[in-house]
Amino acid sequence: MWFVNRKEGRVFLHGKDDPVAAADAAAACAGFRPDAEEEIVADEPVSCYNCRYRRWSADSLTCQKHA
């Protein structure tokens, strides 16, 4: 689910439009922490899209917790 490179760090391979994969990845992540309520974007509460450690990029997101 992740690609790691030196420039961007840990990049979510499924992009911005795969809520099922984002929820599966977050459910398996011991580092998941929900973001502030105003930053929640996915319907599933436990999702990489809703994690306080995610940073959006043009095509996807990067995980800052496991960088």
C-alpha positions as CSV (number, residue, x, y, z in Angstrom):
1,M,0.0,0.0,0.0
2,W,3.0,2.3,0.4
3,F,5.9,3.3,-1.7
4,V,9.0,4.8,0.0
5,N,11.3,7.2,-1.8
6,R,13.9,9.7,-0.5
7,K,12.2,12.8,-1.7
8,E,8.6,12.3,-0.6
9,G,8.9,9.7,2.1
10,R,6.2,7.1,2.5
11,V,3.6,7.6,-0.3
12,F,0.2,6.0,-0.3
13,L,0.0,4.0,-3.6
14,H,-3.8,4.2,-3.9
15,G,-4.0,7.9,-4.3
16,K,-6.8,10.2,-3.1
17,D,-9.8,8.1,-4.3
18,D,-9.6,4.7,-2.6
19,P,-11.4,5.0,0.7
20,V,-11.4,1.2,1.2
21,A,-7.6,0.9,0.9
22,A,-7.1,4.0,3.1
23,A,-9.3,2.5,5.8
24,D,-7.6,-0.9,5.6
25,A,-4.1,0.7,5.9
26,A,-5.2,2.8,8.9
27,A,-6.8,-0.2,10.6
28,A,-3.4,-2.0,10.4
29,C,-1.4,1.0,11.5
30,A,-0.4,1.3,15.2
31,G,0.4,5.0,14.6
32,F,-3.0,6.1,13.4
33,R,-4.4,9.1,15.3
34,P,-7.5,11.0,14.2
35,D,-7.0,14.5,12.9
36,A,-8.9,17.5,14.1
37,E,-12.6,17.3,13.4
38,E,-12.4,20.1,10.7
39,E,-9.7,18.1,8.9
40,I,-11.8,14.9,8.6
41,V,-12.5,14.1,4.9
42,A,-13.4,10.4,4.7
43,D,-16.7,8.8,5.9
44,E,-14.8,6.0,7.6
45,P,-13.4,7.4,10.9
46,V,-10.3,5.2,10.9
47,S,-8.7,6.0,7.6
48,C,-5.3,7.3,6.4
49,Y,-7.3,10.2,4.8
50,N,-8.4,11.2,8.3
51,C,-5.0,10.7,10.1
52,R,-3.3,13.6,11.8
53,Y,0.1,12.4,10.3
54,R,-1.0,12.4,6.7
55,R,0.1,15.2,4.3
56,W,-1.6,15.7,1.0
57,S,0.4,15.8,-2.2
58,A,-0.8,16.5,-5.7
59,D,-1.8,12.9,-6.4
60,S,-2.0,11.1,-3.0
61,L,-0.7,11.5,0.6
62,T,2.4,10.9,2.5
63,C,2.6,9.4,6.0
64,Q,4.7,11.6,8.4
65,K,4.5,9.1,11.3
66,H,6.3,6.4,9.5
67,A,8.5,8.6,7.3
